Amino acid sequence: MFFADQNPPHFHVLYNDFTAIIEIGSLSVIEGKLPPRALGLTMEWASIHQEELKKFWYVAKRLQPFGKIAPLE
């Protein structure tokens, strides 16, 4: 996430030479592309942490630090 990002609430994914933007509410790719395995892992992680992602989006919009979210185990 970036502090100056515009709606809809989303997060950025960087994987090797691939980038994507994932909408938090629907967990859909709104821009870019990831390889199938990377996309699957991203969606699994995002579904587990969707509420945290929503919270962090609104914290970031207030220009406050939003911390980290645990990786998949």
Jmol script that loads the backbone (N, CA, C; Angstrom):
load data "model"
ATOM      1  N   MET A   1       0.841  -1.180   0.000  1.00  0.00           N
ATOM      2  CA  MET A   1       0.000   0.000   0.000  1.00  0.00           C
ATOM      3  C   MET A   1       0.880   1.235   0.000  1.00  0.00           C
ATOM      4  N   PHE A   2       0.336   2.274  -0.584  1.00  0.00           N
ATOM      5  CA  PHE A   2       1.027   3.552  -0.612  1.00  0.00           C
ATOM      6  C   PHE A   2       0.096   4.613  -0.032  1.00  0.00           C
ATOM      7  N   PHE A   3       0.668   5.551   0.697  1.00  0.00           N
ATOM      8  CA  PHE A   3      -0.127   6.570   1.368  1.00  0.00           C
ATOM      9  C   PHE A   3      -0.969   7.412   0.412  1.00  0.00           C
ATOM     10  N   ALA A   4      -0.482   7.691  -0.776  1.00  0.00           N
ATOM     11  CA  ALA A   4      -1.189   8.583  -1.698  1.00  0.00           C
ATOM     12  C   ALA A   4      -2.112   7.844  -2.671  1.00  0.00           C
ATOM     13  N   ASP A   5      -2.318   6.552  -2.488  1.00  0.00           N
ATOM     14  CA  ASP A   5      -3.172   5.787  -3.400  1.00  0.00           C
ATOM     15  C   ASP A   5      -4.619   6.264  -3.351  1.00  0.00           C
ATOM     16  N   GLN A   6      -5.291   6.089  -4.478  1.00  0.00           N
ATOM     17  CA  GLN A   6      -6.695   6.472  -4.610  1.00  0.00           C
ATOM     18  C   GLN A   6      -7.590   5.247  -4.448  1.00  0.00           C
ATOM     19  N   ASN A   7      -8.882   5.480  -4.231  1.00  0.00           N
ATOM     20  CA  ASN A   7      -9.854   4.390  -4.145  1.00  0.00           C
ATOM     21  C   ASN A   7      -9.963   3.673  -5.477  1.00  0.00           C
ATOM     22  N   PRO A   8     -10.381   2.442  -5.484  1.00  0.00           N
ATOM     23  CA  PRO A   8     -10.869   1.629  -4.382  1.00  0.00           C
ATOM     24  C   PRO A   8      -9.706   1.133  -3.510  1.00  0.00           C
ATOM     25  N   PRO A   9      -9.999   0.748  -2.266  1.00  0.00           N
ATOM     26  CA  PRO A   9      -8.959   0.191  -1.403  1.00  0.00           C
ATOM     27  C   PRO A   9      -8.294  -1.004  -2.088  1.00  0.00           C
ATOM     28  N   HIS A  10      -6.965  -0.995  -2.108  1.00  0.00           N
ATOM     29  CA  HIS A  10      -6.229  -2.035  -2.816  1.00  0.00           C
ATOM     30  C   HIS A  10      -4.820  -2.161  -2.248  1.00  0.00           C
ATOM     31  N   PHE A  11      -4.126  -3.203  -2.689  1.00  0.00           N
ATOM     32  CA  PHE A  11      -2.715  -3.344  -2.366  1.00  0.00           C
ATOM     33  C   PHE A  11      -1.958  -3.760  -3.617  1.00  0.00           C
ATOM     34  N   HIS A  12      -0.656  -3.506  -3.592  1.00  0.00           N
ATOM     35  CA  HIS A  12       0.206  -3.789  -4.735  1.00  0.00           C
ATOM     36  C   HIS A  12       0.978  -5.077  -4.478  1.00  0.00           C
ATOM     37  N   VAL A  13       1.156  -5.866  -5.527  1.00  0.00           N
ATOM     38  CA  VAL A  13       1.922  -7.102  -5.443  1.00  0.00           C
ATOM     39  C   VAL A  13       3.065  -7.019  -6.448  1.00  0.00           C
ATOM     40  N   LEU A  14       4.267  -7.312  -5.986  1.00  0.00           N
ATOM     41  CA  LEU A  14       5.438  -7.374  -6.846  1.00  0.00           C
ATOM     42  C   LEU A  14       5.993  -8.788  -6.764  1.00  0.00           C
ATOM     43  N   TYR A  15       6.166  -9.434  -7.907  1.00  0.00           N
ATOM     44  CA  TYR A  15       6.704 -10.786  -7.958  1.00  0.00           C
ATOM     45  C   TYR A  15       7.592 -10.893  -9.186  1.00  0.00           C
ATOM     46  N   ASN A  16       8.904 -10.993  -8.967  1.00  0.00           N
ATOM     47  CA  ASN A  16       9.870 -10.993 -10.071  1.00  0.00           C
ATOM     48  C   ASN A  16       9.590  -9.813 -10.994  1.00  0.00           C
ATOM     49  N   ASP A  17       9.323 -10.059 -12.266  1.00  0.00           N
ATOM     50  CA  ASP A  17       9.048  -8.981 -13.213  1.00  0.00           C
ATOM     51  C   ASP A  17       7.559  -8.668 -13.341  1.00  0.00           C
ATOM     52  N   PHE A  18       6.742  -9.253 -12.492  1.00  0.00           N
ATOM     53  CA  PHE A  18       5.293  -9.082 -12.559  1.00  0.00           C
ATOM     54  C   PHE A  18       4.829  -8.121 -11.470  1.00  0.00           C
ATOM     55  N   THR A  19       3.774  -7.382 -11.792  1.00  0.00           N
ATOM     56  CA  THR A  19       3.124  -6.525 -10.799  1.00  0.00           C
ATOM     57  C   THR A  19       1.614  -6.648 -10.964  1.00  0.00           C
ATOM     58  N   ALA A  20       0.914  -6.459  -9.870  1.00  0.00           N
ATOM     59  CA  ALA A  20      -0.548  -6.475  -9.911  1.00  0.00           C
ATOM     60  C   ALA A  20      -1.076  -5.588  -8.794  1.00  0.00           C
ATOM     61  N   ILE A  21      -2.289  -5.129  -8.993  1.00  0.00           N
ATOM     62  CA  ILE A  21      -3.014  -4.389  -7.960  1.00  0.00           C
ATOM     63  C   ILE A  21      -4.267  -5.194  -7.658  1.00  0.00           C
ATOM     64  N   ILE A  22      -4.461  -5.491  -6.368  1.00  0.00           N
ATOM     65  CA  ILE A  22      -5.577  -6.314  -5.923  1.00  0.00           C
ATOM     66  C   ILE A  22      -6.539  -5.456  -5.111  1.00  0.00           C
ATOM     67  N   GLU A  23      -7.806  -5.453  -5.508  1.00  0.00           N
ATOM     68  CA  GLU A  23      -8.832  -4.741  -4.738  1.00  0.00           C
ATOM     69  C   GLU A  23      -9.113  -5.521  -3.466  1.00  0.00           C
ATOM     70  N   ILE A  24      -9.122  -4.841  -2.341  1.00  0.00           N
ATOM     71  CA  ILE A  24      -9.277  -5.512  -1.048  1.00  0.00           C
ATOM     72  C   ILE A  24     -10.681  -6.065  -0.862  1.00  0.00           C
ATOM     73  N   GLY A  25     -11.698  -5.320  -1.215  1.00  0.00           N
ATOM     74  CA  GLY A  25     -13.071  -5.761  -0.969  1.00  0.00           C
ATOM     75  C   GLY A  25     -13.466  -7.008  -1.729  1.00  0.00           C
ATOM     76  N   SER A  26     -13.105  -7.080  -2.995  1.00  0.00           N
ATOM     77  CA  SER A  26     -13.509  -8.215  -3.837  1.00  0.00           C
ATOM     78  C   SER A  26     -12.395  -9.228  -4.036  1.00  0.00           C
ATOM     79  N   LEU A  27     -11.186  -8.875  -3.619  1.00  0.00           N
ATOM     80  CA  LEU A  27      -9.994  -9.694  -3.861  1.00  0.00           C
ATOM     81  C   LEU A  27      -9.877 -10.056  -5.338  1.00  0.00           C
ATOM     82  N   SER A  28     -10.040  -9.043  -6.183  1.00  0.00           N
ATOM     83  CA  SER A  28      -9.891  -9.252  -7.620  1.00  0.00           C
ATOM     84  C   SER A  28      -8.731  -8.404  -8.132  1.00  0.00           C
ATOM     85  N   VAL A  29      -8.104  -8.886  -9.199  1.00  0.00           N
ATOM     86  CA  VAL A  29      -7.017  -8.148  -9.830  1.00  0.00           C
ATOM     87  C   VAL A  29      -7.641  -7.005 -10.623  1.00  0.00           C
ATOM     88  N   ILE A  30      -7.254  -5.777 -10.287  1.00  0.00           N
ATOM     89  CA  ILE A  30      -7.795  -4.631 -11.017  1.00  0.00           C
ATOM     90  C   ILE A  30      -6.785  -4.052 -11.991  1.00  0.00           C
ATOM     91  N   GLU A  31      -5.533  -4.503 -11.868  1.00  0.00           N
ATOM     92  CA  GLU A  31      -4.509  -4.056 -12.825  1.00  0.00           C
ATOM     93  C   GLU A  31      -3.336  -5.018 -12.750  1.00  0.00           C
ATOM     94  N   GLY A  32      -2.726  -5.293 -13.890  1.00  0.00           N
ATOM     95  CA  GLY A  32      -1.532  -6.117 -13.937  1.00  0.00           C
ATOM     96  C   GLY A  32      -1.835  -7.604 -14.027  1.00  0.00           C
ATOM     97  N   LYS A  33      -0.784  -8.393 -13.805  1.00  0.00           N
ATOM     98  CA  LYS A  33      -0.905  -9.841 -13.948  1.00  0.00           C
ATOM     99  C   LYS A  33       0.180 -10.529 -13.127  1.00  0.00           C
ATOM    100  N   LEU A  34      -0.156 -11.679 -12.566  1.00  0.00           N
ATOM    101  CA  LEU A  34       0.786 -12.519 -11.840  1.00  0.00           C
ATOM    102  C   LEU A  34       0.726 -13.931 -12.406  1.00  0.00           C
ATOM    103  N   PRO A  35       1.824 -14.687 -12.299  1.00  0.00           N
ATOM    104  CA  PRO A  35       1.749 -16.093 -12.681  1.00  0.00           C
ATOM    105  C   PRO A  35       0.715 -16.818 -11.802  1.00  0.00           C
ATOM    106  N   PRO A  36       0.107 -17.884 -12.302  1.00  0.00           N
ATOM    107  CA  PRO A  36      -0.964 -18.561 -11.559  1.00  0.00           C
ATOM    108  C   PRO A  36      -0.601 -18.950 -10.126  1.00  0.00           C
ATOM    109  N   ARG A  37       0.567 -19.519  -9.912  1.00  0.00           N
ATOM    110  CA  ARG A  37       0.940 -19.923  -8.550  1.00  0.00           C
ATOM    111  C   ARG A  37       1.070 -18.710  -7.633  1.00  0.00           C
ATOM    112  N   ALA A  38       1.730 -17.651  -8.103  1.00  0.00           N
ATOM    113  CA  ALA A  38       1.889 -16.435  -7.301  1.00  0.00           C
ATOM    114  C   ALA A  38       0.531 -15.801  -7.008  1.00  0.00           C
ATOM    115  N   LEU A  39      -0.351 -15.809  -7.997  1.00  0.00           N
ATOM    116  CA  LEU A  39      -1.689 -15.256  -7.791  1.00  0.00           C
ATOM    117  C   LEU A  39      -2.452 -16.069  -6.751  1.00  0.00           C
ATOM    118  N   GLY A  40      -2.364 -17.386  -6.843  1.00  0.00           N
ATOM    119  CA  GLY A  40      -3.053 -18.247  -5.875  1.00  0.00           C
ATOM    120  C   GLY A  40      -2.576 -18.015  -4.455  1.00  0.00           C
ATOM    121  N   LEU A  41      -1.261 -17.920  -4.275  1.00  0.00           N
ATOM    122  CA  LEU A  41      -0.715 -17.666  -2.943  1.00  0.00           C
ATOM    123  C   LEU A  41      -1.104 -16.287  -2.436  1.00  0.00           C
ATOM    124  N   THR A  42      -1.102 -15.310  -3.326  1.00  0.00           N
ATOM    125  CA  THR A  42      -1.508 -13.954  -2.951  1.00  0.00           C
ATOM    126  C   THR A  42      -2.960 -13.934  -2.487  1.00  0.00           C
ATOM    127  N   MET A  43      -3.826 -14.602  -3.235  1.00  0.00           N
ATOM    128  CA  MET A  43      -5.250 -14.616  -2.877  1.00  0.00           C
ATOM    129  C   MET A  43      -5.497 -15.373  -1.575  1.00  0.00           C
ATOM    130  N   GLU A  44      -4.749 -16.447  -1.365  1.00  0.00           N
ATOM    131  CA  GLU A  44      -4.875 -17.179  -0.099  1.00  0.00           C
ATOM    132  C   GLU A  44      -4.479 -16.274   1.065  1.00  0.00           C
ATOM    133  N   TRP A  45      -3.329 -15.613   0.929  1.00  0.00           N
ATOM    134  CA  TRP A  45      -2.861 -14.709   1.967  1.00  0.00           C
ATOM    135  C   TRP A  45      -3.862 -13.572   2.194  1.00  0.00           C
ATOM    136  N   ALA A  46      -4.333 -12.965   1.105  1.00  0.00           N
ATOM    137  CA  ALA A  46      -5.246 -11.821   1.220  1.00  0.00           C
ATOM    138  C   ALA A  46      -6.572 -12.219   1.857  1.00  0.00           C
ATOM    139  N   SER A  47      -7.057 -13.408   1.551  1.00  0.00           N
ATOM    140  CA  SER A  47      -8.330 -13.833   2.146  1.00  0.00           C
ATOM    141  C   SER A  47      -8.190 -14.045   3.654  1.00  0.00           C
ATOM    142  N   ILE A  48      -7.037 -14.520   4.083  1.00  0.00           N
ATOM    143  CA  ILE A  48      -6.782 -14.698   5.516  1.00  0.00           C
ATOM    144  C   ILE A  48      -6.690 -13.349   6.224  1.00  0.00           C
ATOM    145  N   HIS A  49      -6.119 -12.368   5.546  1.00  0.00           N
ATOM    146  CA  HIS A  49      -5.830 -11.072   6.168  1.00  0.00           C
ATOM    147  C   HIS A  49      -6.693  -9.931   5.633  1.00  0.00           C
ATOM    148  N   GLN A  50      -7.834 -10.238   5.052  1.00  0.00           N
ATOM    149  CA  GLN A  50      -8.653  -9.212   4.413  1.00  0.00           C
ATOM    150  C   GLN A  50      -9.066  -8.102   5.387  1.00  0.00           C
ATOM    151  N   GLU A  51      -9.451  -8.463   6.589  1.00  0.00           N
ATOM    152  CA  GLU A  51      -9.859  -7.431   7.556  1.00  0.00           C
ATOM    153  C   GLU A  51      -8.688  -6.540   7.942  1.00  0.00           C
ATOM    154  N   GLU A  52      -7.501  -7.117   8.119  1.00  0.00           N
ATOM    155  CA  GLU A  52      -6.316  -6.317   8.415  1.00  0.00           C
ATOM    156  C   GLU A  52      -5.999  -5.379   7.251  1.00  0.00           C
ATOM    157  N   LEU A  53      -6.113  -5.879   6.034  1.00  0.00           N
ATOM    158  CA  LEU A  53      -5.857  -5.058   4.856  1.00  0.00           C
ATOM    159  C   LEU A  53      -6.809  -3.871   4.805  1.00  0.00           C
ATOM    160  N   LYS A  54      -8.085  -4.111   5.086  1.00  0.00           N
ATOM    161  CA  LYS A  54      -9.057  -3.010   5.117  1.00  0.00           C
ATOM    162  C   LYS A  54      -8.670  -1.973   6.165  1.00  0.00           C
ATOM    163  N   LYS A  55      -8.327  -2.453   7.341  1.00  0.00           N
ATOM    164  CA  LYS A  55      -7.945  -1.550   8.433  1.00  0.00           C
ATOM    165  C   LYS A  55      -6.705  -0.743   8.047  1.00  0.00           C
ATOM    166  N   PHE A  56      -5.696  -1.416   7.511  1.00  0.00           N
ATOM    167  CA  PHE A  56      -4.459  -0.739   7.150  1.00  0.00           C
ATOM    168  C   PHE A  56      -4.689   0.286   6.052  1.00  0.00           C
ATOM    169  N   TRP A  57      -5.605   0.012   5.119  1.00  0.00           N
ATOM    170  CA  TRP A  57      -5.905   0.975   4.055  1.00  0.00           C
ATOM    171  C   TRP A  57      -6.369   2.304   4.666  1.00  0.00           C
ATOM    172  N   TYR A  58      -7.295   2.229   5.613  1.00  0.00           N
ATOM    173  CA  TYR A  58      -7.837   3.453   6.199  1.00  0.00           C
ATOM    174  C   TYR A  58      -6.825   4.140   7.117  1.00  0.00           C
ATOM    175  N   VAL A  59      -5.968   3.382   7.762  1.00  0.00           N
ATOM    176  CA  VAL A  59      -4.889   3.972   8.557  1.00  0.00           C
ATOM    177  C   VAL A  59      -3.931   4.719   7.631  1.00  0.00           C
ATOM    178  N   ALA A  60      -3.575   4.099   6.500  1.00  0.00           N
ATOM    179  CA  ALA A  60      -2.667   4.733   5.541  1.00  0.00           C
ATOM    180  C   ALA A  60      -3.277   6.009   4.963  1.00  0.00           C
ATOM    181  N   LYS A  61      -4.586   6.021   4.732  1.00  0.00           N
ATOM    182  CA  LYS A  61      -5.240   7.210   4.200  1.00  0.00           C
ATOM    183  C   LYS A  61      -5.143   8.385   5.175  1.00  0.00           C
ATOM    184  N   ARG A  62      -4.963   8.089   6.457  1.00  0.00           N
ATOM    185  CA  ARG A  62      -4.772   9.144   7.462  1.00  0.00           C
ATOM    186  C   ARG A  62      -3.285   9.454   7.650  1.00  0.00           C
ATOM    187  N   LEU A  63      -2.451   8.914   6.728  1.00  0.00           N
ATOM    188  CA  LEU A  63      -1.008   9.127   6.724  1.00  0.00           C
ATOM    189  C   LEU A  63      -0.338   8.627   8.001  1.00  0.00           C
ATOM    190  N   GLN A  64      -0.888   7.561   8.558  1.00  0.00           N
ATOM    191  CA  GLN A  64      -0.332   6.929   9.742  1.00  0.00           C
ATOM    192  C   GLN A  64       0.380   5.635   9.341  1.00  0.00           C
ATOM    193  N   PRO A  65       1.441   5.257  10.045  1.00  0.00           N
ATOM    194  CA  PRO A  65       2.103   3.987   9.748  1.00  0.00           C
ATOM    195  C   PRO A  65       1.162   2.820  10.044  1.00  0.00           C
ATOM    196  N   PHE A  66       1.202   1.807   9.182  1.00  0.00           N
ATOM    197  CA  PHE A  66       0.244   0.721   9.325  1.00  0.00           C
ATOM    198  C   PHE A  66       0.854  -0.627   9.630  1.00  0.00           C
ATOM    199  N   GLY A  67       2.129  -0.725   9.825  1.00  0.00           N
ATOM    200  CA  GLY A  67       2.746  -1.957  10.279  1.00  0.00           C
ATOM    201  C   GLY A  67       2.860  -3.018   9.197  1.00  0.00           C
ATOM    202  N   LYS A  68       2.957  -4.270   9.642  1.00  0.00           N
ATOM    203  CA  LYS A  68       3.154  -5.392   8.731  1.00  0.00           C
ATOM    204  C   LYS A  68       2.091  -6.446   8.976  1.00  0.00           C
ATOM    205  N   ILE A  69       1.869  -7.265   7.962  1.00  0.00           N
ATOM    206  CA  ILE A  69       0.956  -8.396   8.055  1.00  0.00           C
ATOM    207  C   ILE A  69       1.781  -9.656   7.876  1.00  0.00           C
ATOM    208  N   ALA A  70       1.512 -10.645   8.685  1.00  0.00           N
ATOM    209  CA  ALA A  70       2.274 -11.897   8.658  1.00  0.00           C
ATOM    210  C   ALA A  70       2.177 -12.582   7.296  1.00  0.00           C
ATOM    211  N   PRO A  71       3.253 -13.233   6.868  1.00  0.00           N
ATOM    212  CA  PRO A  71       3.216 -13.993   5.606  1.00  0.00           C
ATOM    213  C   PRO A  71       2.461 -15.303   5.791  1.00  0.00           C
ATOM    214  N   LEU A  72       2.249 -16.021   4.685  1.00  0.00           N
ATOM    215  CA  LEU A  72       1.683 -17.365   4.770  1.00  0.00           C
ATOM    216  C   LEU A  72       2.667 -18.268   5.492  1.00  0.00           C
ATOM    217  N   GLU A  73       2.137 -19.215   6.222  1.00  0.00           N
ATOM    218  CA  GLU A  73       3.021 -20.179   6.908  1.00  0.00           C
ATOM    219  C   GLU A  73       2.991 -21.501   6.205  1.00  0.00           C
TER     220      GLU A  73
END
end "model"
wireframe off; spacefill off
backbone 0.3
color backbone group
